[in-house]
Amino acid sequence: MKALVIGATGATGKDLVNKLLQDQDFEEVDVFVRKPLHIEHPKLNTHVVDFEKPEEWKDLVKGDVAFSCLGTTLKTAGSKEAQRKVDFGYQYHFAKAARENEVEDYILVSSYGANPNSKIFYSRMKGELEQAVKNLHFHKITIFQPGMLERKDTDRTGEVLGGKIIKFANKLGMLESQKPLPTAVLAQAMVNSSKIKSYGYSKIKLGCIFNFAEKTKQ
């Protein structure tokens, strides 16, 4: 299979690319990034693109399965408009290009609580993206809705503190639905889901993500 990846420089994306390169079921891995990756591999093809100009790279989005795990924070983006451009705009253009190039399988990392009708900006944006991708009518769409992610070597102080609080609560049998999810586990679940031969739309929440990560190849 040939994999297409957007968001390869993020925590989940790095784990995903690593797992795809090690997986014998994937002969090629094409990543679309703003800056070159600092890795080389015989199966890896790196496309440095300007996400503001999808017309320049959309014809390259050709393969068997597309993985989308791109995202930024409001702090990094600087404004809601800038964050939406990345978290909605860039991802939608990638999905649209994949659909136009007849990619059959689309796998999207969304967020816990995503809802197009939410009063919370982030949750509403993620919900709108889910709906927009669903409306492209891929043969198979899998949307993962993780809660708090556990990133290796993260410098997000609030995320680290929040993770510690939730883990402590988990030990007391509380907040199980918000258990921090290691990005490597999410990445493995995404790879495993690409091997399930089915059609239609699936939404995978936290508990099922752990289950997907444990599935054997299908």
C-alpha positions as CSV (number, residue, x, y, z in Angstrom):
1,M,0.0,0.0,0.0
2,K,0.9,3.6,-0.4
3,A,0.3,6.0,2.5
4,L,-0.2,9.7,2.4
5,V,0.4,11.8,5.5
6,I,-0.3,15.3,6.5
7,G,0.9,16.5,10.0
8,A,4.1,14.4,9.9
9,T,6.1,16.8,12.0
10,G,3.7,16.7,15.0
11,A,3.9,14.2,17.9
12,T,1.3,11.9,16.5
13,G,2.6,12.3,13.0
14,K,6.1,11.4,13.9
15,D,5.0,8.2,15.6
16,L,2.7,7.4,12.6
17,V,5.4,7.9,10.0
18,N,7.8,5.8,12.0
19,K,5.3,2.9,12.3
20,L,4.4,3.1,8.6
21,L,8.0,2.9,7.5
22,Q,8.5,-0.2,9.7
23,D,5.3,-1.8,8.4
24,Q,5.8,-4.3,5.6
25,D,2.3,-3.7,4.3
26,F,3.3,-0.2,3.2
27,E,5.7,0.1,0.2
28,E,5.6,3.9,0.0
29,V,5.0,6.7,2.5
30,D,4.5,10.2,1.1
31,V,4.5,13.1,3.6
32,F,3.4,16.6,2.9
33,V,5.2,19.2,5.1
34,R,6.1,22.8,5.3
35,K,9.7,22.1,6.2
36,P,12.0,19.1,5.3
37,L,11.9,16.1,7.7
38,H,15.2,15.2,9.3
39,I,14.9,11.5,8.4
40,E,15.6,9.4,5.4
41,H,14.3,6.1,4.4
42,P,14.0,4.2,1.1
43,K,10.2,4.1,1.4
44,L,9.8,7.8,2.4
45,N,8.9,10.5,-0.1
46,T,8.9,14.1,1.3
47,H,6.9,16.8,-0.4
48,V,7.7,20.3,0.9
49,V,4.6,22.3,0.0
50,D,2.9,25.6,0.5
51,F,-0.4,24.7,2.1
52,E,-1.7,28.1,1.1
53,K,-1.5,26.9,-2.6
54,P,-3.2,23.5,-2.9
55,E,-3.3,23.9,-6.7
56,E,0.4,23.4,-6.7
57,W,0.5,20.0,-4.9
58,K,-3.0,18.5,-5.1
59,D,-2.0,16.2,-8.0
60,L,0.6,14.6,-5.7
61,V,-2.0,13.3,-3.3
62,K,-2.3,9.9,-4.8
63,G,-2.2,6.6,-2.9
64,D,-4.3,4.0,-1.1
65,V,-4.9,5.6,2.3
66,A,-4.5,9.2,3.5
67,F,-3.8,10.0,7.2
68,S,-4.5,13.5,8.5
69,C,-3.1,14.4,12.0
70,L,-2.3,18.0,11.4
71,G,-3.1,20.5,14.1
72,T,-1.8,23.6,16.0
73,T,-2.7,25.4,19.2
74,L,-4.3,28.8,19.6
75,K,-1.2,30.0,21.3
76,T,1.1,28.9,18.5
77,A,-1.2,30.1,15.7
78,G,-1.8,33.5,17.3
79,S,-5.5,33.9,16.6
80,K,-8.6,31.8,16.0
81,E,-8.6,32.7,12.4
82,A,-5.0,31.5,12.0
83,Q,-5.7,28.3,13.9
84,R,-8.8,27.6,11.8
85,K,-6.7,28.0,8.6
86,V,-4.4,25.1,9.8
87,D,-6.9,22.9,11.6
88,F,-9.7,23.2,9.1
89,G,-8.5,24.8,5.9
90,Y,-5.3,22.9,5.3
91,Q,-6.8,19.6,6.3
92,Y,-9.9,20.1,4.2
93,H,-7.8,20.9,1.1
94,F,-5.8,17.8,1.6
95,A,-8.9,15.6,2.0
96,K,-10.5,17.2,-1.1
97,A,-7.4,16.5,-3.2
98,A,-7.3,12.9,-1.9
99,R,-10.9,12.4,-2.9
100,E,-10.5,13.9,-6.3
101,N,-7.5,11.6,-6.9
102,E,-9.7,8.6,-5.9
103,V,-8.0,7.7,-2.6
104,E,-10.4,5.3,-1.1
105,D,-9.5,5.3,2.6
106,Y,-9.3,8.5,4.8
107,I,-8.2,8.5,8.4
108,L,-8.6,11.7,10.4
109,V,-7.5,12.6,13.9
110,S,-10.1,14.9,15.4
111,S,-10.8,15.6,19.0
112,Y,-12.9,14.4,22.0
113,G,-16.1,16.5,22.1
114,A,-15.9,17.6,18.4
115,N,-19.3,19.0,17.5
116,P,-20.2,21.4,14.7
117,N,-22.9,22.9,17.0
118,S,-20.6,23.4,20.0
119,K,-20.3,26.9,21.6
120,I,-16.6,26.1,22.2
121,F,-14.5,27.3,19.2
122,Y,-12.1,24.4,19.1
123,S,-14.8,21.7,19.5
124,R,-17.0,23.4,16.9
125,M,-14.1,23.7,14.4
126,K,-13.2,20.0,14.8
127,G,-16.8,19.1,14.4
128,E,-17.1,21.2,11.2
129,L,-14.0,19.5,9.8
130,E,-15.4,16.0,10.5
131,Q,-18.6,16.9,8.7
132,A,-16.8,18.5,5.8
133,V,-14.6,15.4,5.3
134,K,-17.6,13.1,5.7
135,N,-19.4,15.0,2.9
136,L,-16.6,14.2,0.5
137,H,-17.9,10.6,0.5
138,F,-14.8,8.6,0.6
139,H,-15.3,4.8,0.3
140,K,-14.1,4.5,3.9
141,I,-13.7,7.2,6.5
142,T,-12.3,6.6,10.0
143,I,-12.3,9.5,12.5
144,F,-10.4,9.2,15.8
145,Q,-11.6,11.3,18.7
146,P,-8.8,11.2,21.3
147,G,-9.0,13.1,24.6
148,M,-5.8,14.5,26.1
149,L,-2.7,13.2,24.3
150,E,0.5,12.1,26.0
151,R,3.3,13.5,23.9
152,K,6.9,12.5,24.3
153,D,9.2,15.4,25.4
154,T,6.4,17.9,25.2
155,D,7.0,21.5,26.3
156,R,3.3,22.3,26.9
157,T,3.3,23.0,30.6
158,G,-0.4,23.0,30.9
159,E,-0.7,19.7,29.1
160,V,1.9,18.0,31.3
161,L,0.2,19.3,34.5
162,G,-3.2,18.3,33.3
163,G,-2.0,14.8,32.3
164,K,-0.6,14.3,35.8
165,I,-3.8,15.3,37.4
166,I,-5.9,13.0,35.2
167,K,-3.5,10.1,35.8
168,F,-3.8,10.6,39.5
169,A,-7.6,10.6,39.2
170,N,-7.4,7.5,37.1
171,K,-5.6,5.6,39.9
172,L,-8.6,6.5,42.1
173,G,-11.0,5.1,39.5
174,M,-12.1,8.6,38.3
175,L,-12.1,10.3,34.9
176,E,-11.5,7.0,33.0
177,S,-13.1,8.6,30.0
178,Q,-10.3,11.2,29.9
179,K,-7.4,8.9,30.3
180,P,-4.3,10.4,28.6
181,L,-3.6,8.7,25.3
182,P,0.1,8.2,24.2
183,T,0.6,9.4,20.7
184,A,2.3,6.1,19.8
185,V,-0.9,4.2,20.8
186,L,-3.0,6.5,18.6
187,A,-0.6,6.1,15.7
188,Q,-0.7,2.3,15.9
189,A,-4.5,2.4,16.1
190,M,-4.5,4.5,12.9
191,V,-2.2,2.0,11.1
192,N,-4.3,-0.9,12.2
193,S,-7.6,0.7,11.1
194,S,-6.2,1.1,7.6
195,K,-6.0,-2.6,7.3
196,I,-9.6,-3.3,8.1
197,K,-11.3,-3.9,4.8
198,S,-14.7,-2.3,5.1
199,Y,-16.7,0.6,3.7
200,G,-18.5,3.5,5.3
201,Y,-18.0,5.9,8.1
202,S,-16.6,5.1,11.6
203,K,-16.0,7.3,14.6
204,I,-13.6,5.9,17.2
205,K,-13.6,7.3,20.7
206,L,-11.0,6.9,23.5
207,G,-11.7,3.4,24.8
208,C,-11.9,1.9,21.3
209,I,-8.6,3.6,20.3
210,F,-6.8,1.4,22.8
211,N,-8.6,-1.6,21.4
212,F,-7.7,-0.6,17.8
213,A,-4.0,-0.3,18.8
214,E,-4.0,-3.9,20.1
215,K,-5.6,-5.4,17.0
216,T,-3.6,-7.8,14.9
217,K,-3.2,-7.2,11.2
218,Q,-6.3,-7.8,9.2
